[in-house]
Amino acid sequence: MNWIPLHQHSSYSLLDGLTQPDKVVETCVNRGYKAAALTDHNNIAGCVEFYKSCKEKNIKPILGTEFHISQLDPSIKDKANGLRQMDHLVVLSKNLNGWKNLIQAVSESNSQECYYYRPRLDLKRLSKYSQDLIIISGHLGTDLGNAAMSKNEDYTINVAQKYKEIFGNNFFLEIQLTDRVACPEQQITADILRSVAKKLGIKTVCTADSHYANMSDAEDQQVLLCSALKTTFKKVKEALANNEEVGLDCFFKSNSYHIPDIEFVKSLYTEEELANTMSIYDICEDYNILSNPKLPKFECPNGLSEIEYLKELC
């Protein structure tokens, strides 16, 4: 075994991911993987359930999220820095300190100052919490993926250099080819990012971006997406038949966003890209996130205790 799934969504990616965390783990075990990551959109709400399931199945949990990253400071809330200007970014925690930093980063992304359509950060704010975090960018919809789609290698080099300067050796370029037939743009970005990685000395790592467990689950996930898009499955099918634009169309045109088996993965990626997933496996420690609930201390007026002040408010 020489690959670890590092980019996976569960049902905690609301109206996007289909599969419960324990079923994600079960599928990874059945595929023979000795570790698995959870990277739900903008939250770590499924991580405790995922962690417990990994421990029960005796595989290593790798905990993370997929942030929305704004080009400008997230406190700027206008069309120029709105939903269409947000990029995705996969972030994984190396150890307990990284997990605590990830919690802080997720909390800030949900703050009143940053939230705009989605929880979000920019790279500057994320960098405050980047100690013991692994940063992965390159699939379509990320800053690096969008840069590569421009087919301008010099521009892509500049963008990659920015990430390298901020995150150093904790930054990996993401190569994603699991949907290259239905989405040939994946091959375009992969070719450019592989070239950029060699020129800048950045390690590449391969991912699958799994949103459901098995290929047969694709249609169920598509129905789920219709709820997010506030439309119906029938209308989406009609729009695609008429070559009309549909949001998240990659998921409707393909059933390739499942957890793949190792032979399929090996057919797509280089030995180095496969090996680098194992390097991340080695980097990420097996730490414990379980504890009793830790409620924040609330400062109450007039010297009242929290219980006394709650009674007064009631």
N, C-alpha and C positions, 0 to 999 in steps of 0.2 A: 504494500500500500504506500503510495507516495503522493497523495493529494488530500487536502482538507478543505471542506466547503466553508468559505469565509464570508460569504455574502448571502444571507438567508433571511426571509421574512416569515412571520407567523401571523396569526389572526390579530395580534396586537398592532399590526400595520392596518389600521381600521379601514374597512371597505377596499382593501388592496391585497393583503395577504390572506390566504384561505385557511391554512392548517394550524391547529392548536400546537403550542410548543412541544408537548409531550409526543405528538405524532411526528413532528419534525425530527426529534431525537430518535424515535423508533425507526424512521425511515433511514436516517444516517447509519444507525447500527446495522440495519438489514443490508445496507450497501457496503458495509465493512469498514466504515470510517472510524478512526479511533479518537476523533475530536470533531466538534462542530461549533460554528459561530451563530449567534443570533444578532441581526442588525435591523431591527424594526425601524420604521420611519419616525424620527424625532422623539422616540421614547424608549425607556428601558423597563416598561411595565411588565413585560413577559419574562424578564430575566430570572426572577426567583423560581418561577415554575420551570423554566428551561434548565436552570442550574440543578434543581432537584432531580429532574428527569435524567439529565446526563449522569449524575452521581448514581442513580438507581441502575442505569445501564452500563456503568463503568467506562464512560468515555469522558474526555476532558471538555468542559464548557469554556468557550471563548466568548466573552460578553462585549457587546458593542451596540452601536446604533448607526443609522444613516441620517445625518443631519441635512437640513436645507441650509444652504450658505448663500447669503446675499452679496452682491458685488460691492455695494456701499455699506456704510455703517447701518445696522438694522434699526437704529432709532429713526432713520429717514424713512418715512412712510408715505410714499407717493408712487405714481405709475412708473417712474424711472427706476425705482428700486422695489418693484412689486413682485407679484407671484411669478410672472414670466421671466424675471431676472434672477430667480433662485436656481442654484445648482445643487446637486446631490453630493454627499461626501461620506464615505464609510469610515468609521472610527472604531477601533478595537482597544480594549484595556489589556495591558500586559500583566498586571498584578493588582493587589488590593489598593495600592496608592493610585494606580491608573483608574480603577473602578470608582474610587472616591472623586477623582478629578472628572470622570465622565458624568457622575451624578451632578456635580457643580455646573458642568457645561450644559447639560440638559435643563437644569433649573433655570439658568440664565436665558436659554433660548426660549423658554416659556414665560419669561418676565414681561411685565406690561411694556417695558421699554423696547423689547426686541420683537415681540409677537406681532405679526402682520400677515393675515391669511393663514400662516403656518408658524409654528415655533421656528426660530432661525437665529443664526449667528453669522458673523463674517469671520474671515481668517484671523484678523487681529484679536478678536474676542476669544476665539477658539484657542489661539496660541497661549493664552493665559493658563489654560488647563492642560496643555499638551504633554506635560511630563508623564512618562510611562503610558502614553497612548500611541497607537499605530494608525497612520493615516493612509487611506487607499483611494486613489482617484483615477478614472480613465474610462469607465463605461459611459455609454451614451446618456446624456443628461447631467454629466459632471462638467466641471470647468475644463478639465483636460480632454474629455471626450468631445466637447463642443469645439475646443481649439483644434483638435485633430481633424474634425469634420470640415474645417475650413480648408484643409489640404495644404495649409501653409506651415511648413515644418519649422521655419524660423520663429514664427509666432508661437507655435506649440512649445518650442524650446524655451522661449521667454516665460511662458506660463508655468511650465514644469520647474524652471529654475526658481521661480517665486516660492513654490511649495518646498523645494529642496532647502532653500535658505531659511524658511520658517521652521520646518520640522526635521531637517537633517536626515540621518539614517533611519528614522522612524517612518519615512515616507516611501511608499511603493506605488509604482505605476500599474494600473489594473488593465489586464488583457481579458476581454470577454468575447467569446466566439460561439457560445452555445446556441445562438439563434441566427447564425451567419447566413443561412439559406433564405429564410423569410426576411431577414434584415441584413442585407449586404453591407450596410453602413458599418456594421461591427468589424468586418474585415478591413475596411478603409482605415478606421481608427486604430485597429491593432497593428497594421503595417507601419503607420506613422509613429505610434507610441513605442514600438519596438526599436525603431531607428533612433528616436529621441533618447530612450533609455541608454542605449549604447554610447551615445555622444556625451551624455551627462553623468554616466556612471550610476544611474538609478536602477534599483532592482525592479524587475517586473514580476507580478504575481497574477495567477489566473483564477477567475471566479465564474460563478454560474448565475447569480442573481435569482435565486429560487423564491417563488411566491406561492407555491403549492408543492405537495409531496411527490405526487406521481403524475405522469403525463395525462392519465385519464381524468385528472381533476381539473383540467384546463377550463372546460366549459363552466363548471361551477364557479371558478374564480372570475370568469368573464361576466357571469350574471351578477356577481358581487360588485364588479366595477361599474355595472350599469346603475346601481344604486348611488355610487359615488358621483357618477356623471349625470344623474337625474334624468335618465332616459330608460328605454327598454331594450332588451336583447334583440327583438325584432327590428327596431329602428336602427340599431347599430349595424345589423346584417344588411339592411337595405341601403344604408349609407355607403358601406364598403363596396357593395355590388355596383353602386353608381359612381365609384371612385371619389366619393366625397370625404372630406377630412373628418376624422374621428379622434377624440382625445384618447391617449394611451393605446393607440391602434396596434402597437407591437404585440400586445397581449391578445388582441382579437384575431390577429392574422397567424398566430402560432400557438403551439402547445409545448414550447421548449423551455418554459420557465419553471420546470420541476427540479427536484434534486436528482442530478444525473448519476449514472453508475460510472465506475472507474474506467472501464474500457472506452466509453464514449468520451470521457474527459481526456484520456491519453491520446485519442485520435486527433485532438484539436490543438494541443499546446506543446511547447518545447519542454525538454527535460528541466531546464533552468526554471521555467515558470511553475512547473509542478513542484520542484524541489523547494522553491521559495515559500510555498504554502507550508511546507514542513518546517522551514526555518522559523516562520511565525508561530507554528505549533510549539517549537522548542523555546522561543522567546517568552511566550505567554505562560505564566506560572499557574499552578493549580491551587487557587486560594479560596477561602471560605467567605461567602457574602451573607450567610445566615446569622441572624441574631434576633433578640427580642426587639419589638418596635422602639424606636428612639424618637420620642416626640420633641419638637423644638421648645425651647424655653420662651415663654411669652411674658414680656415685661408689663406688669399691671400698674395702674395708677393708685395713688394714695396708700401705698404699702400693702395692698391687698394680695392675697395668694391667688393663684389661677382659679381654684375652686370657688373662693369667695367672690372674685370678680365675675365669674360665669353666673353665679347665683344672682348677683346684682343686675347683670344684664337681662337675665330672664325675668 
